[in-house]
Amino acid sequence: MKTLGAIAVIITGALLLYASEDFPSWGDPHSPANQYRVSSHYVQNSFGETSVPNMVTAILADYRGYDTLFETVVIFTAGIAIIAILRGPIDKRVRLRLASERKMRETNLILAQTSRILVPVIQLFALYVIAHGHHSPGGGFQGGVIFGASLILLALSFQLQTALDRVSEKKAVTLAAIGILIYAGIGFVCLLAGGNFLDYSALQVLMPVGAIEARSHGILGVEIGVAFTVAAIMFAIYANLSSHGRMKGGL
Amino acid sequence: MTVTEFIVSRLNYWIYIILMMIGLFAMISKKNLIKKLIGMSIFQTAIILFYVSLGVKEGSNIPILEHSVSHAAEHGEIIRAEDYANPLPHVLMLTAIVVGVATLGVGLAIVQKIHKEFGTIEEPEILAKIESGDG
């Protein structure tokens, strides 16, 4: 198996290395990927069409809004799948072992006090990354992951139960569902306002702004939805994997 | 063009391809399921690097407009596509990274379940246990 695998890998690798001759050279502004008019259109017009200086955010939440909506659904589904896979009856032997482990585990004083100071700062930074995604690198995915990481730090430095007291698994799944609801809901409001699904310029009838600023606000709204889902699912994944789906003990 | 020149001019692609092959080899030949997942992650990282490198333009800026530029754009100044890195690969990889984490989580959950069922995560031992009808 090992030799067979090595042969297959070497042949594939050699073919790819040979094919690299035809790839564009590093940083070539005239390569097909950079010349194609979709990319140029985004660079030249995304600010004029959405009033968002960060082109990545504009493309993510507006031009490719459908893609991002279902990307968020994929993350939600992954979280649900992990819960469904790991949840099950608890083995008696495992439960006894867990009980003895829990007694042995103590919270480290320095670790606990440091993370007590760090967690609020990390969460504040996460909110900044979400809200400032229009003007600097950031947005729902990045901010959501940072927020989820702060909860994971809480679970690591104290006990898993400490983090679960604040965000229980049920709450996490509900928050994740609310995130998708916000995203799809904004799309639906656009429909009601007379536009297409996720066509944020239709939101101008609800806001005292023009069609282009309405797009900017719509993007912020869906980014918040994405952040809810990503943060909640990241924590739910950690809580399930670290406790073998039992929500007790943890690392 | 000598071989060395060819390698140097395509060095970035060579690095991605080598990383990708390391990941592929781990997925094919490693018996440990966790090592297979690590291989999958390496493979994924190579593809992400490849995509992001496609968006690089020599002497370009990150695809975020500065405030002075956006104000000038409001007054009709044209933004040149060559001045900014291609934002499209960045967007595609942004979602790919997060979805990659989520799918890796599902993979780890399945490995945990397998470990609970069979008491091992070595592939040959699992197959032997399945064949003997144990577990």
Boltz contact constraints between the chains, C-beta under 6 A:
constraints:
  - contact:
      token1: [A, 1]
      token2: [B, 29]
      max_distance: 6.0
  - contact:
      token1: [A, 2]
      token2: [B, 29]
      max_distance: 6.0
  - contact:
      token1: [A, 5]
      token2: [B, 25]
      max_distance: 6.0
  - contact:
      token1: [A, 5]
      token2: [B, 28]
      max_distance: 6.0
  - contact:
      token1: [A, 5]
      token2: [B, 29]
      max_distance: 6.0
  - contact:
      token1: [A, 9]
      token2: [B, 21]
      max_distance: 6.0
  - contact:
      token1: [A, 9]
      token2: [B, 24]
      max_distance: 6.0
  - contact:
      token1: [A, 9]
      token2: [B, 25]
      max_distance: 6.0
  - contact:
      token1: [A, 13]
      token2: [B, 17]
      max_distance: 6.0
  - contact:
      token1: [A, 13]
      token2: [B, 21]
      max_distance: 6.0
  - contact:
      token1: [A, 16]
      token2: [B, 17]
      max_distance: 6.0
  - contact:
      token1: [A, 17]
      token2: [B, 17]
      max_distance: 6.0
  - contact:
      token1: [A, 20]
      token2: [B, 10]
      max_distance: 6.0
  - contact:
      token1: [A, 20]
      token2: [B, 13]
      max_distance: 6.0
  - contact:
      token1: [A, 23]
      token2: [B, 13]
      max_distance: 6.0
  - contact:
      token1: [A, 25]
      token2: [B, 9]
      max_distance: 6.0
  - contact:
      token1: [A, 26]
      token2: [B, 12]
      max_distance: 6.0
  - contact:
      token1: [A, 27]
      token2: [B, 56]
      max_distance: 6.0
  - contact:
      token1: [A, 27]
      token2: [B, 57]
      max_distance: 6.0
  - contact:
      token1: [A, 27]
      token2: [B, 58]
      max_distance: 6.0
  - contact:
      token1: [A, 29]
      token2: [B, 57]
      max_distance: 6.0
  - contact:
      token1: [A, 29]
      token2: [B, 82]
      max_distance: 6.0
  - contact:
      token1: [A, 33]
      token2: [B, 54]
      max_distance: 6.0
  - contact:
      token1: [A, 34]
      token2: [B, 57]
      max_distance: 6.0
  - contact:
      token1: [A, 34]
      token2: [B, 86]
      max_distance: 6.0
  - contact:
      token1: [A, 39]
      token2: [B, 86]
      max_distance: 6.0
  - contact:
      token1: [A, 39]
      token2: [B, 88]
      max_distance: 6.0
  - contact:
      token1: [A, 40]
      token2: [B, 81]
      max_distance: 6.0
  - contact:
      token1: [A, 42]
      token2: [B, 87]
      max_distance: 6.0
  - contact:
      token1: [A, 43]
      token2: [B, 81]
      max_distance: 6.0
  - contact:
      token1: [A, 43]
      token2: [B, 84]
      max_distance: 6.0
  - contact:
      token1: [A, 44]
      token2: [B, 79]
      max_distance: 6.0
  - contact:
      token1: [A, 44]
      token2: [B, 81]
      max_distance: 6.0
  - contact:
      token1: [A, 47]
      token2: [B, 65]
      max_distance: 6.0
  - contact:
      token1: [A, 47]
      token2: [B, 70]
      max_distance: 6.0
  - contact:
      token1: [A, 47]
      token2: [B, 73]
      max_distance: 6.0
  - contact:
      token1: [A, 53]
      token2: [B, 64]
      max_distance: 6.0
  - contact:
      token1: [A, 53]
      token2: [B, 65]
      max_distance: 6.0
  - contact:
      token1: [A, 53]
      token2: [B, 70]
      max_distance: 6.0
  - contact:
      token1: [A, 54]
      token2: [B, 64]
      max_distance: 6.0
  - contact:
      token1: [A, 55]
      token2: [B, 63]
      max_distance: 6.0
  - contact:
      token1: [A, 55]
      token2: [B, 87]
      max_distance: 6.0
  - contact:
      token1: [A, 56]
      token2: [B, 63]
      max_distance: 6.0
  - contact:
      token1: [A, 56]
      token2: [B, 87]
      max_distance: 6.0
  - contact:
      token1: [A, 56]
      token2: [B, 90]
      max_distance: 6.0
  - contact:
      token1: [A, 56]
      token2: [B, 91]
      max_distance: 6.0
  - contact:
      token1: [A, 59]
      token2: [B, 87]
      max_distance: 6.0
  - contact:
      token1: [A, 59]
      token2: [B, 91]
      max_distance: 6.0
  - contact:
      token1: [A, 60]
      token2: [B, 91]
      max_distance: 6.0
  - contact:
      token1: [A, 71]
      token2: [B, 95]
      max_distance: 6.0
  - contact:
      token1: [A, 71]
      token2: [B, 99]
      max_distance: 6.0
  - contact:
      token1: [A, 74]
      token2: [B, 99]
      max_distance: 6.0
  - contact:
      token1: [A, 75]
      token2: [B, 102]
      max_distance: 6.0
  - contact:
      token1: [A, 78]
      token2: [B, 102]
      max_distance: 6.0
  - contact:
      token1: [A, 78]
      token2: [B, 106]
      max_distance: 6.0
  - contact:
      token1: [A, 81]
      token2: [B, 106]
      max_distance: 6.0
  - contact:
      token1: [A, 82]
      token2: [B, 105]
      max_distance: 6.0
  - contact:
      token1: [A, 82]
      token2: [B, 106]
      max_distance: 6.0
  - contact:
      token1: [A, 82]
      token2: [B, 109]
      max_distance: 6.0
  - contact:
      token1: [A, 85]
      token2: [B, 109]
      max_distance: 6.0
  - contact:
      token1: [A, 85]
      token2: [B, 113]
      max_distance: 6.0
  - contact:
      token1: [A, 86]
      token2: [B, 109]
      max_distance: 6.0
  - contact:
      token1: [A, 141]
      token2: [B, 94]
      max_distance: 6.0
  - contact:
      token1: [A, 141]
      token2: [B, 98]
      max_distance: 6.0
  - contact:
      token1: [A, 237]
      token2: [B, 105]
      max_distance: 6.0
  - contact:
      token1: [A, 241]
      token2: [B, 108]
      max_distance: 6.0
  - contact:
      token1: [A, 244]
      token2: [B, 112]
      max_distance: 6.0
